[in-house]
Amino acid sequence: MTSPNRLVPRPGIDQIKAYVPGQTVEAQGRSIKLSANESALGPSPKAVEAYKAAAERMFRYPDADAFAIRSMIAKTYNLNVARILMGIGSDELLSALVRAYAGPDDEVLYPTATFPMYRIYTLATGAKVVQATDREYGADIDALLAKVTPKTKIVILANPNNPTGTYTSKKELERLRAGLRDDILLIIDAAYAEYVEREDYDAGASLVDATMNTVMSRTFSKIHGMAGLRLGWCYACEDIISVVGRIRSPFNVSTPAQAAGIAALEDTTFQRQVIDHTRRWRETLIQRMKGYGLSITGTEGNFVNIGFPDVPGRKAADLDAFLKNKGISVRPMAMFGLPQHLRITVGRDDEMQSLLEAIEAFYAGAKGNA
Ligand SMILES: Cc1ncc(COP(=O)(O)O)c(C=O)c1O
């Protein structure tokens, strides 16, 4: 019997399907996880050391201002420390930004094949999701601008984009900002900024400094290999920082996370190794997959997103199942709106060698069956 006083969540929450993280499988005595865009090389040993050293201080609340790590970020990237806010991963900050600037009856606009959390943040506030059609698997600035209505409150752009690996140039980003009303917040989610190899790319700080309505978010989960510690930050004008600062948890970033983050930023040699390793394997993977006649949607990030033909035995799902049986998990892209694609994260040397061998075996078998 339904009570007239039935407890119901806010409108919009019923439409949310819980986020499904990248999976792990075990088969043939091994488990290779290439499904969550984690870092191939893990964290810097110096970050691990700093984390352990901070353990003694766990009885104290962390520095609510996270001043030391914010100062280190400001120094590293030549930014204004007052414009930096730390979060429990960039996820907390993205969620708080949407909560702060959108609500029931508002619209949040973003491209089609992109990070599925944007949908969850939006629906959780009661706002409406509006998506612009992509161009060649990347953000189409004209299509985004065409979808702006008087109700648009926020535009979100992952740059580079997860899962497609495409990027938007600095010029195009500026064109997008210039085409948006001043009362629309532009969020540039630059989670994969460090892996980009493009002269015309900018993670977004200059646009933040030039405007009062733009935010750039960054993370320690990717390049710094600290996804399990939950550490991210955003850069925005003081007004936006003050708004988000008021609704975040006061002690959001733990003492060990702050300490490890500082050590990770200091270890530039390790960062260089991660970047070189990732780009090298990314290119190898791209060339191999192209060699099998497959398409690649974009080349940035620590992953490769691959398009498969709709041919029985050769589909994305077929390779996914084959790899699972060999203990290798990659990410099917249906949840990201691309059912014929698989996204593969760059792993360690041995993991990538195993992956390439498995893929070779798959195509050798597929040929044999043809
Ligand atoms: C585009 C994008 N933004 C944000 C995030 C969230 O990162 P974090 O671990 O900092 O919450 C991810 C994680 O995969 C991502 O791909």
The ligand as a Gaussian input file, in Angstrom:
#p B3LYP/6-31G(d) Opt

LIG

0 1
 C       37.175000      14.127000     -17.321000
 C       37.299000      13.773000     -15.884000
 N       37.020000      14.671000     -14.963000
 C       37.109000      14.397000     -13.667000
 C       37.475000      13.156000     -13.221000
 C       37.463000      12.890000     -11.742000
 O       38.706000      12.905000     -11.215000
 P       38.969000      12.894000      -9.652000
 O       39.602000      11.595000      -9.366000
 O       39.877000      14.068000      -9.448000
 O       37.689000      13.081000      -8.923000
 C       37.775000      12.164000     -14.136000
 C       38.139000      10.812000     -13.669000
 O       38.210000       9.855000     -14.369000
 C       37.680000      12.463000     -15.503000
 O       37.925000      11.536000     -16.433000

